[in-house]
Amino acid sequence: MTPELTALTLSGLLQMVQFVAFALPANLELGTRYTSGPRDRAPERPLSTLTARLQRAMNNHFEGLILFTLAVVVITLSGQSTPTTATLAYTYLAARVLYIPAYALGLSPWRSAIWAVGWFSTLGLLLAALI
């Protein structure tokens, strides 16, 4: 397996960890009657600040993971894995790991700076695929 695919696999596992980190407190705060129901209406009470931040961090990673996956697939299928693309892939993963506590703790502007590191890493992978 290429380093990029390993980073992608670890990013998928990170997404699963983020889901659990959000879902457990959300179920406690909203109750399983709401979370297991159709959610046709807004919950009776809002999520706590921390739980809402964990949800937004998780959703943000879903969005970033789409582009990162595309970049890794193109690099891998075209046989363009290099030490540079491996570094970019692991930089993306590290940024996503750091993004979770930065978002949860409300570390501004660091949250955005960490997000940008991941975004530019993905951009670097996509550009490397074209070179």
Beta strands, then each sheet from edge to edge (+ up, - down):
end
